[in-house]
Amino acid sequence: MEHLPVPIQAAYHELMQRFRARPPLSVPGSIMRIEKSGRGYWVSRRRIGDRVVEKTIGPETPEVLATVAAARAECSAP
């Protein structure tokens, strides 16, 4: 399989990070911080039937922290 040049890989990675960090209209489930390989990530967990589904919100960046704060404010709003 042919490998893409590093600048293209970096651009794709940055685009995916921005896509994942965009503010959602709502984040279903419980929002929590987890650690993987020494790095912090934010996820939401919710129960669907008899299983728990985990969705990654993103790595701990200012954009993702803003998303988490907005989602928490949305949940606590009357």
Secondary structure in CASP SS format (residue, H / E / C, confidence):
PFRMAT SS
TARGET T0000
AUTHOR 0000-0000-0000
METHOD secondary structure of the structure
MODEL  1
M C 1.00
E C 1.00
H C 1.00
L C 1.00
P C 1.00
V H 1.00
P H 1.00
I H 1.00
Q H 1.00
A H 1.00
A H 1.00
Y H 1.00
H H 1.00
E H 1.00
L H 1.00
M H 1.00
Q H 1.00
R H 1.00
F H 1.00
R H 1.00
A H 1.00
R C 1.00
P C 1.00
P C 1.00
L C 1.00
S C 1.00
V C 1.00
P C 1.00
G C 1.00
S E 1.00
I E 1.00
M E 1.00
R E 1.00
I E 1.00
E E 1.00
K E 1.00
S C 1.00
G C 1.00
R E 1.00
G E 1.00
Y E 1.00
W E 1.00
V E 1.00
S E 1.00
R E 1.00
R E 1.00
R E 1.00
I E 1.00
G C 1.00
D C 1.00
R E 1.00
V E 1.00
V E 1.00
E E 1.00
K E 1.00
T E 1.00
I E 1.00
G E 1.00
P E 1.00
E C 1.00
T C 1.00
P H 1.00
E H 1.00
V H 1.00
L H 1.00
A H 1.00
T H 1.00
V H 1.00
A H 1.00
A H 1.00
A H 1.00
R H 1.00
A H 1.00
E H 1.00
C H 1.00
S H 1.00
A C 1.00
P C 1.00
END
